[in-house]
């Protein structure tokens, strides 16, 4: 989409320069009409491009005139200069997953909310981390002596008991 907008802007810039060049043979201000500047376009038309001086000076200002016109078109369409809709809620496309010590802290918080007992699946649900990351963190806490491993008597699922909670 950005490439398409860039090409449209280049096309508008080229047409604006061509219309400005027409002003040197008698019909000034057409480039201003083309870019939405009606009042100054009329003034340029009636004065021969402000006696040719304004027409010449505009050769340097055409890129700014085109940019301003494109910017105004985007605003009227409800789109930012970057092509993002202005009245649309911002939604994160990527979830920040805790890693390392942050993950361990989140797992401890999850265990605390579950009465000191946590399964890998519950840890994944609470933290948003992968099964492998949660299991590795829980095993690391087991090796350090912070948790004990057992099985749920009803389901047989591996449970991690946080005995300090």
BAVO-543554 format. One line per field, with one value per residue: x, y, z of N, C-alpha, C in turn; residue in three letters; residue number from 1; chain. Coordinates in Angstrom, 2 decimals. Each point is the difference from the previous one (the first is absolute). Layout:
N
n.u <- c(X ...)
n.v <- c(Y ...)
n.w <- c(Z ...)
ca.u <- c(X ...)
ca.v <- c(Y ...)
ca.w <- c(Z ...)
c.u <- c(X ...)
c.v <- c(Y ...)
c.w <- c(Z ...)
r <- c(ALA ...)
k <- c(NUM ...)
c <- c(A ...)
REM end
This chain:
165
n.u <- c(0.83 1.09 0.37 -1.26 -0.03 1.19 -0.47 -1.13 0.81 0.80 -1.10 -0.52 1.20 0.06 -1.27 0.31 1.15 -0.71 -0.97 1.02 0.54 -1.25 0.21 1.12 -1.03 -0.38 -0.14 0.23 0.51 0.14 1.28 -0.37 -0.73 0.95 0.65 -1.18 0.88 -1.29 0.05 1.10 -0.68 -1.12 0.68 0.58 -1.22 -0.52 1.10 -0.30 -0.45 -0.74 -0.35 -0.22 0.05 -1.28 -0.16 1.03 -0.44 -1.17 0.91 0.37 -1.24 0.03 1.20 0.14 -0.37 0.70 1.03 -0.23 -0.14 1.05 0.62 -0.50 0.34 1.16 0.11 -0.41 0.90 0.50 1.07 0.90 1.04 -0.10 -1.24 0.06 -1.13 -0.50 -1.18 1.12 -0.54 0.99 0.44 0.50 0.94 0.72 -0.02 0.28 0.88 -0.27 1.24 0.76 0.55 -0.35 0.38 1.08 0.10 -0.29 0.87 0.79 -0.29 0.19 1.09 0.31 -0.43 0.78 0.31 1.01 -0.97 0.89 -0.73 0.64 -1.11 -0.18 1.27 -0.24 -1.14 0.64 1.10 -0.61 0.89 0.97 -0.47 0.88 -0.31 -1.29 0.04 0.79 -0.82 -1.06 0.63 0.30 -1.25 -0.32 0.92 -0.51 -1.01 -0.45 -0.07 -1.08 0.33 -1.26 -0.91 -0.91 -0.56 -0.70 0.85 0.90 -0.46 1.13 0.17 0.14 0.54 -0.47 0.86 0.59 -0.93)
n.v <- c(-1.19 -0.01 -1.07 -0.41 0.39 -0.58 -0.98 0.00 0.12 -0.94 -0.71 0.29 -0.30 -1.03 -0.32 0.23 -0.61 -0.95 0.04 -0.04 -0.93 -0.47 0.32 -0.50 -0.69 0.47 -1.25 0.98 -0.72 -0.68 0.05 1.24 0.15 -0.63 0.81 0.43 0.79 0.05 0.61 -0.62 -1.09 0.55 0.32 -1.21 -0.51 0.85 -0.35 -1.09 -0.65 1.03 0.28 -1.31 0.93 0.07 -0.03 0.82 0.78 -0.22 0.14 0.84 0.52 -0.47 -0.49 1.18 0.60 -0.90 0.11 1.31 -0.05 -0.84 0.80 1.04 -0.64 -0.34 1.25 0.43 -0.90 0.71 0.32 -0.52 0.84 -0.90 0.41 0.42 -0.72 1.23 -0.44 -0.70 -0.89 0.31 -1.01 -0.56 -0.12 0.35 -1.14 0.85 -0.95 -0.26 0.35 -1.08 0.93 0.76 -1.04 -0.12 1.32 -0.02 -1.00 0.70 1.09 -0.77 -0.54 1.23 0.36 -1.09 0.70 0.42 -0.39 -0.42 -0.07 -0.68 -0.64 -0.04 -0.38 -0.81 -0.39 -0.03 -0.57 -0.88 -0.57 -0.57 -1.19 0.03 1.29 -0.25 -1.09 0.67 1.05 -0.79 -0.62 1.21 0.38 -1.14 0.20 1.21 -0.86 0.83 -1.04 -0.71 -1.14 -0.06 -0.92 0.56 -0.28 1.01 0.92 -0.10 1.23 0.36 0.07 1.27 -0.40 1.20 -0.67 1.04 -0.30)
n.w <- c(0.00 0.75 -0.73 0.13 1.27 0.09 -0.75 0.72 1.05 -0.51 -0.29 1.20 0.45 -0.82 0.24 1.27 -0.23 -0.62 0.93 0.82 -0.77 -0.02 1.27 -0.46 -0.54 1.21 0.39 0.87 0.97 -1.14 0.32 0.28 -1.09 -0.66 0.80 -0.43 -0.59 0.15 1.17 0.40 -0.37 0.49 1.10 -0.04 -0.21 0.87 0.69 -0.71 1.05 0.44 -1.27 0.13 0.93 0.31 -1.32 -0.11 0.98 -0.59 -0.95 0.96 -0.05 -1.23 0.37 0.60 -1.11 -0.70 0.84 0.01 -1.32 -0.12 0.83 -0.64 -1.12 0.57 0.47 -1.20 -0.39 1.01 -0.75 0.85 0.09 0.98 -0.32 1.26 0.07 0.02 -0.36 0.03 0.83 0.81 -0.74 1.07 -0.92 1.03 0.65 0.98 -0.21 1.27 0.26 0.21 0.76 -1.05 -0.74 0.73 -0.01 -1.30 -0.04 0.78 -0.72 -1.08 0.54 0.33 -1.22 -0.18 1.07 -0.76 -0.81 -0.90 -1.11 -0.92 -0.25 1.32 0.07 -1.02 0.53 1.14 -0.56 -0.79 0.83 -0.68 -0.35 -0.99 -0.18 0.16 -0.73 -0.83 0.14 -0.11 -0.99 -0.45 0.28 -0.63 -0.95 0.10 0.02 -0.90 -0.82 0.24 -0.58 -0.45 0.19 -0.80 1.19 -0.47 -0.51 0.93 -0.13 -0.57 1.31 0.09 1.16 0.18 0.72 -0.54 -0.86)
ca.u <- c(-0.83 0.87 0.59 -1.05 -0.14 1.21 -0.11 -1.02 0.56 0.94 -0.81 -0.58 1.11 0.32 -1.09 0.09 1.09 -0.43 -0.97 0.74 0.70 -1.01 -0.15 1.01 -0.46 -1.15 -1.12 0.61 -0.80 -0.69 0.53 -0.62 -1.34 0.14 0.33 -1.02 0.17 -0.88 0.11 1.28 -0.02 -0.67 0.89 1.07 -0.61 -0.33 1.19 1.06 0.96 0.57 0.93 1.06 0.88 -0.64 0.07 1.38 0.24 -0.73 0.79 0.69 -0.98 -0.94 0.00 -0.72 -1.42 -0.51 -0.02 -1.09 -1.25 -0.12 -0.26 -1.40 -0.84 0.03 -0.78 -1.42 -0.35 0.14 1.21 1.18 1.01 0.63 -0.97 -0.74 -1.27 0.09 -1.04 -0.03 0.67 1.31 0.01 1.34 0.03 0.93 -0.10 1.29 0.05 1.07 1.09 0.94 -0.50 -1.37 -0.86 -0.07 -0.85 -1.38 -0.40 -0.23 -1.29 -1.05 -0.09 -0.60 -1.45 -0.55 0.19 1.35 0.15 -0.09 0.39 0.63 -1.07 -0.45 1.09 -0.07 -1.19 0.19 1.12 0.04 1.24 -0.21 0.06 1.41 0.56 -0.57 0.52 1.42 0.08 -0.45 1.04 1.11 -0.40 0.05 1.41 0.45 -0.66 -1.11 -1.25 0.03 -0.79 -0.91 -1.06 -1.36 -0.59 -1.19 0.27 1.33 0.84 1.15 -0.25 1.14 -0.43 0.81 -0.20 0.19 -1.17)
ca.v <- c(1.19 1.14 0.18 0.54 1.41 0.67 0.16 1.01 1.31 0.34 0.36 1.32 0.95 0.16 0.76 1.37 0.67 0.22 1.10 1.23 0.37 0.60 1.37 0.86 0.38 0.88 -0.38 -0.26 -0.42 -1.29 -0.94 0.33 -0.57 -1.45 -0.39 0.45 1.39 0.68 1.46 0.43 -0.40 1.09 1.16 -0.29 0.00 1.38 0.87 -0.63 -0.61 1.17 0.55 -0.98 -0.17 -1.02 -1.26 -0.47 -0.35 -1.24 -1.17 -0.48 -0.32 -1.04 -1.20 0.30 0.16 -1.35 -0.67 0.56 -0.47 -1.42 -0.05 0.39 -1.10 -1.08 0.41 -0.08 -1.41 -0.59 -0.82 0.76 0.04 -1.31 -0.93 -0.67 0.68 0.85 -0.28 -1.43 -0.35 -0.61 -1.36 -0.58 -1.18 -0.95 -0.03 -0.05 -1.14 0.13 -0.95 -0.06 0.30 0.51 -1.17 -0.65 0.82 -0.21 -1.35 0.05 0.68 -0.94 -1.02 0.63 0.11 -1.36 -0.67 -0.56 -1.17 0.47 -0.91 0.69 0.61 1.21 0.98 0.53 0.85 1.20 0.83 0.17 -0.60 -1.32 -1.13 -0.32 1.04 -0.16 -1.24 0.21 0.86 -0.77 -0.99 0.74 0.28 -1.29 -0.29 0.93 -0.36 0.88 -0.71 -1.46 -0.55 -1.07 -0.24 0.23 -1.33 -0.23 0.05 -0.54 1.07 0.40 1.25 0.61 0.53 1.09 -0.23 1.23 0.87)
ca.w <- c(0.00 0.09 -1.32 -0.85 0.37 -0.44 -1.45 -0.25 0.34 -1.08 -1.16 0.27 -0.08 -1.42 -0.63 0.51 -0.72 -1.39 0.02 0.31 -1.22 -0.88 0.46 -0.62 -1.34 0.09 0.86 1.30 1.14 -0.16 0.99 1.28 -0.08 0.05 1.37 0.93 0.43 -0.95 0.09 -0.57 -1.41 -0.71 0.01 -0.97 -1.32 -0.40 -0.05 -0.79 0.92 0.69 -1.00 -0.26 1.17 0.85 -0.73 0.13 1.40 0.29 -0.40 1.19 1.04 -0.43 0.87 1.24 -0.34 -0.23 1.30 0.79 -0.60 0.34 1.45 0.20 -0.50 0.98 1.17 -0.36 -0.09 1.33 0.02 0.39 -1.07 -0.13 -0.56 1.07 0.30 1.18 0.99 0.24 1.25 -0.15 0.50 -0.04 -0.85 0.57 1.45 0.68 0.88 0.98 -0.15 1.11 1.34 -0.11 -0.15 1.31 0.85 -0.46 0.39 1.45 0.18 -0.41 1.03 1.17 -0.24 -0.06 1.28 0.12 -0.88 -1.39 -1.08 -1.13 -0.79 0.71 -0.15 -1.37 -0.08 0.81 -0.46 -1.46 -0.51 -0.60 0.92 0.25 0.87 1.34 0.58 0.32 1.19 1.16 0.31 0.60 1.38 0.69 0.27 1.04 1.24 0.30 -0.23 0.02 -1.09 0.40 -0.98 0.49 0.22 -0.83 -1.44 -0.28 -0.56 0.80 0.71 0.68 1.27 0.52 1.42 0.75 -0.15)
c.u <- c(0.87 0.66 -1.00 -0.18 1.20 -0.05 -1.04 0.52 1.00 -0.75 -0.59 1.09 0.36 -1.06 0.04 1.10 -0.38 -0.97 0.68 0.74 -0.95 -0.20 0.99 -0.38 -1.34 -1.12 0.57 -0.99 -0.70 0.49 -0.61 -1.44 0.05 0.26 -0.91 0.14 -0.75 0.22 1.32 0.11 -0.67 0.90 1.13 -0.54 -0.23 1.22 1.14 1.08 0.76 1.18 1.21 0.89 -0.56 0.07 1.39 0.30 -0.70 0.75 0.71 -0.97 -0.97 0.08 -0.76 -1.50 -0.65 -0.09 -1.17 -1.35 -0.25 -0.34 -1.47 -0.97 -0.05 -0.84 -1.50 -0.47 0.10 1.20 1.18 0.99 0.69 -0.96 -0.80 -1.30 0.08 -0.99 -0.14 0.78 1.33 -0.02 1.41 -0.04 0.93 -0.10 1.40 -0.02 1.14 1.07 0.85 -0.67 -1.42 -0.98 -0.15 -0.92 -1.46 -0.51 -0.27 -1.33 -1.16 -0.20 -0.67 -1.52 -0.68 0.26 1.34 0.25 -0.25 0.38 0.63 -1.06 -0.52 1.06 0.00 -1.17 0.21 1.06 0.00 1.27 -0.31 0.08 1.45 0.62 -0.50 0.57 1.47 0.16 -0.41 1.04 1.22 -0.31 0.01 1.44 0.55 -0.66 -1.17 -1.36 0.22 -0.92 -0.83 -0.98 -1.34 -0.66 -1.20 0.33 1.34 0.94 1.15 -0.31 1.27 -0.54 1.00 -0.20 0.18 -1.23 -1.10)
c.v <- c(1.25 0.27 0.62 1.49 0.80 0.24 1.05 1.40 0.44 0.43 1.40 1.07 0.27 0.83 1.46 0.78 0.30 1.17 1.33 0.48 0.65 1.47 0.95 0.37 0.70 -0.37 -0.41 -0.51 -1.33 -1.02 0.25 -0.51 -1.52 -0.49 0.65 1.42 0.90 1.52 0.49 -0.41 1.07 1.23 -0.19 0.07 1.42 0.90 -0.62 -0.60 1.04 0.52 -0.91 -0.27 -1.10 -1.37 -0.61 -0.46 -1.31 -1.25 -0.62 -0.45 -1.12 -1.26 0.22 0.12 -1.38 -0.76 0.47 -0.49 -1.47 -0.16 0.35 -1.08 -1.15 0.34 -0.07 -1.44 -0.71 -0.90 0.89 0.04 -1.35 -1.06 -0.75 0.75 0.76 -0.38 -1.49 -0.29 -0.67 -1.37 -0.54 -1.27 -1.06 0.09 -0.09 -1.15 0.17 -1.06 0.02 0.21 0.52 -1.17 -0.71 0.77 -0.19 -1.39 -0.07 0.69 -0.93 -1.06 0.56 0.11 -1.36 -0.78 -0.70 -1.21 0.46 -1.12 0.83 0.73 1.27 1.10 0.64 0.96 1.33 0.94 0.30 -0.55 -1.38 -1.09 -0.30 1.02 -0.16 -1.24 0.14 0.84 -0.77 -1.05 0.67 0.34 -1.29 -0.34 0.88 -0.28 0.89 -0.66 -1.50 -0.49 -1.16 -0.21 0.28 -1.37 -0.29 -0.10 -0.63 1.04 0.31 1.35 0.45 0.69 1.04 -0.02 1.26 0.93 -0.38)
c.w <- c(0.00 -1.36 -0.97 0.27 -0.48 -1.51 -0.36 0.28 -1.08 -1.26 0.16 -0.12 -1.46 -0.71 0.46 -0.69 -1.45 -0.06 0.32 -1.25 -1.01 0.36 -0.65 -1.44 0.06 0.95 1.37 1.03 -0.13 1.02 1.39 0.03 0.21 1.43 1.04 0.51 -0.98 0.00 -0.61 -1.46 -0.86 -0.10 -1.02 -1.42 -0.50 -0.14 -0.80 0.89 0.78 -0.84 -0.22 1.19 0.91 -0.63 0.14 1.43 0.35 -0.45 1.21 1.10 -0.38 0.86 1.31 -0.25 -0.18 1.33 0.85 -0.53 0.37 1.49 0.28 -0.50 1.00 1.23 -0.28 -0.08 1.35 0.15 0.37 -1.17 -0.22 -0.53 1.03 0.25 1.32 1.10 0.27 1.27 -0.29 0.67 -0.13 -0.83 0.57 1.51 0.59 0.99 0.99 -0.20 1.27 1.35 -0.03 -0.08 1.34 0.95 -0.38 0.41 1.51 0.28 -0.38 1.06 1.25 -0.16 -0.04 1.29 0.13 -0.87 -1.43 -0.96 -1.12 -0.82 0.66 -0.12 -1.38 -0.12 0.72 -0.59 -1.49 -0.61 -0.59 1.06 0.37 0.95 1.43 0.67 0.38 1.26 1.25 0.40 0.64 1.46 0.83 0.39 1.10 1.35 0.36 -0.18 0.12 -1.11 0.54 -1.16 0.65 0.16 -0.89 -1.48 -0.37 -0.59 0.95 0.63 0.70 1.25 0.49 1.52 0.84 -0.07 0.96)
r <- c(UNK UNK UNK UNK UNK UNK UNK UNK UNK UNK UNK UNK UNK UNK UNK UNK UNK UNK UNK UNK UNK UNK UNK UNK UNK UNK UNK UNK UNK UNK UNK UNK UNK UNK UNK UNK UNK UNK UNK UNK UNK UNK UNK UNK UNK UNK UNK UNK UNK UNK UNK UNK UNK UNK UNK UNK UNK UNK UNK UNK UNK UNK UNK UNK UNK UNK UNK UNK UNK UNK UNK UNK UNK UNK UNK UNK UNK UNK UNK UNK UNK UNK UNK UNK UNK UNK UNK UNK UNK UNK UNK UNK UNK UNK UNK UNK UNK UNK UNK UNK UNK UNK UNK UNK UNK UNK UNK UNK UNK UNK UNK UNK UNK UNK UNK UNK UNK UNK UNK UNK UNK UNK UNK UNK UNK UNK UNK UNK UNK UNK UNK UNK UNK UNK UNK UNK UNK UNK UNK UNK UNK UNK UNK UNK UNK UNK UNK UNK UNK UNK UNK UNK UNK UNK UNK UNK UNK UNK UNK UNK UNK UNK UNK UNK UNK)
k <- c(1 2 3 4 5 6 7 8 9 10 11 12 13 14 15 16 17 18 19 20 21 22 23 24 25 26 27 28 29 30 31 32 33 34 35 36 37 38 39 40 41 42 43 44 45 46 47 48 49 50 51 52 53 54 55 56 57 58 59 60 61 62 63 64 65 66 67 68 69 70 71 72 73 74 75 76 77 78 79 80 81 82 83 84 85 86 87 88 89 90 91 92 93 94 95 96 97 98 99 100 101 102 103 104 105 106 107 108 109 110 111 112 113 114 115 116 117 118 119 120 121 122 123 124 125 126 127 128 129 130 131 132 133 134 135 136 137 138 139 140 141 142 143 144 145 146 147 148 149 150 151 152 153 154 155 156 157 158 159 160 161 162 163 164 165)
c <- c(A A A A A A A A A A A A A A A A A A A A A A A A A A A A A A A A A A A A A A A A A A A A A A A A A A A A A A A A A A A A A A A A A A A A A A A A A A A A A A A A A A A A A A A A A A A A A A A A A A A A A A A A A A A A A A A A A A A A A A A A A A A A A A A A A A A A A A A A A A A A A A A A A A A A A A A A A A A A A A A A A A A A A)
REM end
